[in-house]
């Protein structure tokens, strides 16, 4: 499929045909979308205004990822630790998946995007689960970009959950201790069917993983920017991919 350049009217960015090496696009890009609160504070707005603006960045970056044929885009939308935030902010964040999918599901379907999630799904409020289930159902046959929301996700929690499931399967004689190796552990994680992230992006100047994809990030390339998530755009996304293309990945070899 030929992807034409597109013009982002609101942000007045005209994207040229990509100068990226299309033979070396990271298959899986994962993003820690940070800085919504600071973006709002700088403008004298409530924190939730930053999250709302961050939602429009999600739309932008989904399009940008799709344009260059990224296969999986994982977005850290709500961590297990985010429940510690004030109740009003948590409530707002829990409503965002529904708002996002209500607004953009037709566009996602048109763009052949498949919606998935990782994380403790059952721990989400029912209205959030319903919106996601509906989007997953309506996009289940799409074979383009996998848009994977990490929701109620924590890397350590994921590992605990995996160990518990493995112990259960050993006790049920479905798994033998001798069969436990790295690929077996990977298959018990929420990301079981996905490749590990090739590139992890974090916005807002913080340089840590914050419990994101701890097992899967063993050989990910990390890319950081000072830019706050609501200001992140297609050009910066392509810059991250371009920098990724200049990295030498050795996986412990020489
Ligand atoms: C971190 O910024 C951001 C979050 C915890 C929420 C991320 C959510 C979005 C970007 C909205 C889009 C979500 C969906 C499901 C479409 P922060 O609030 O910690 O920022 P701060 O460090 O500046 O306070």
Boltz pocket constraint, residues with backbone or C-beta under 6 A from the ligand:
constraints:
  - pocket:
      binder: B
      contacts: [[A, 33], [A, 34], [A, 35], [A, 36], [A, 37], [A, 38], [A, 39], [A, 50], [A, 51], [A, 52], [A, 54], [A, 55], [A, 58], [A, 76], [A, 77], [A, 78], [A, 79], [A, 82], [A, 93], [A, 96], [A, 97], [A, 100], [A, 149], [A, 204], [A, 229]]
      max_distance: 6.0
